[in-house]
């Protein structure tokens, strides 16, 4: 079952220290850097978006391993929206590991600022998870199984964002 949103302020529980002694710049607590996977449902990326994502991947490299997965939207060209979302959901769920800490980006999620995003990453690192997976949905959002699998559901803006814009905003926040 998905855990509730963030426990703020940051938990005072003893963190698992990262082997290089990294600490959260906001809380000062030791953090364990997890590999990060971003799963985006959509079509081929625009060149400008691809360049920005590549730039952020380079910037993130010293801090964590990073994987970027693009799931094709509407893989069977279904006319029915429910069928489209279900097909996308199956593909996304295949990419989420059993030990992943899953963050779903959704317009109905909770707002987070940069400090809370840092806390979220720290919570994930100290949870015992093997990786943190961020899921960015397609045009019709996430399926129910992806939502249920989420440890946390957040939104990047009160406005609905195209998946490519959401990816760029997320990359900036991961680097921040």
N, C-alpha and C positions, 0 to 999 in steps of 0.2 A: 504494500500500500504506500502511496506517496506520502512523504512527510510534509508537515505544514511548512509554510513559507519560512523565512529566516527567523531564527531566534535572536532578536536584537535587543539589547546590545550583545556584542560578540560573547560567546560562551567562555567562561573562565576555566573550562576543563583543560587539563594538561594536554597540549598538542603533541603530535608526533613530529619531532624535529626533522627538517630536511637535512640530508647528508652534507650540504654545503652551508648550513647554518642560515638559510634565508629567513627573513622575518617580514611580516606584513608592515608596510610603511605607515599604515593607519593605526594599527593596534599594537605593533611592536612584538606580537607573538610569532613564534616559529611556525613556519608553514612547510608542508610537503608539496612540492610541485608535482602535479599530476600531468600525464600526457593529456592533451586536449584534442578532441575531435569535434568539428563543426559539420553537422549534417544539414544540408540545404535542399529543399525541394524546389525545383525550377528548371528552366531551360538553360541553354548555353549562356554563359556570362558575357556581358559587354566587355570590350577590351579595357576600358578605363577601370571597371570594377576588378577585372583580373589583375591589372597592374597594381592597384591599391592592395588587394589581398596578398599578392606576392611580396609587396613591400612590408606589410605587417608580419607575414610569415618569417621574413628575414630578421625583423626586429625581435620577434618572440623566440627565435632559435636559441639564444643563450639561456633562456629561462625555462623552457619546456619543449617537449616534442609536440609537434602539431600535425594534425591530419585534417584535410578538407575534403569532404565527400559531397558530391552533387548527385541527388536522386532525380531522375527525369520525372517531370510532372506529367500526369495523365499518360502513363506508359502504354495503355491499350487504346487510347483515343476514345475513351468512354464518353457517351453523351450525358449519362446520369452523373450528377455531382457526387452522390454518395458512393457510387462505384469508383469514381476517380479518387476520392479521398481514401477509400479502402485500399486501392492498389498502391497509392503512395505510402500509406501506413505500413503495409506489408514490407515494402522496400526499406523504410526507415527502421522498422523493428529488427530487420536482419542485421543492421549495422550497429545496433545497441547491444553491448555485451552484458552478461548477467551481473557483472561486478561494476558496471558503469554507474556514475553519479550523473543523473540526467536532468538537464535544465531545458525546459521547453520555453521558447519565446513565443508569446501569444498576446494578442491585443487585450485579452481578458486577464492577463497576469498582473502581478503587483509591480508597481513602479520601484525601481532601484536607482540610487545615485551611485557615483563612482566608489564611494567608501563602502556602501553596502555590497557592491559587486566584488570588491576586494575581500570582504567578509565571506561572501558566498563562495569564492574560490578557496579561501582558507578552510571553511566548513567542509567543502568537498575533499580537500587534501587531507583533512584530519578524520574523515569518515571511514577510512579503510577501503575506499573504492580504488579500483585499478586505473580508472580513467574518468575524465569528465567529458560528457557529450552534450553539446548544445544542439538543439533541434529547431530549425527555422522552417516553418510550414509553407505550403504552396498557396495558391490563390484562394482556396477554400479552407485553409487552416489545417489543423491536425486531426487525425482520427482519434476515437475514444481510447484505444489501446495505448497510443503514444502519450496521451494526457494522463492516463492511469499510471504509466511507468515513470512519470516525472517525479523527481525528488523535490523540485522547485519549478514554479511557473512564474516567469517575469515578463514584463513588456519593456521595450526600449523607448516607447513614446506613447502618448495618449492618441496619437494619430496612427492609422493603419499604414504600414510601410511595405513597399515592394520588397521581395526577398533579397534582391541584390543590395538595396539600401540598408536593410536590416543587417546583412552580413558585414558591410563596411562599418556600420556603427558598432556592432559586436566586436569586430577586430580591434577597433580603436580602444574600446573598453577593456579588452583582454590585455592589450599592451599597456594601458594606463596603469 
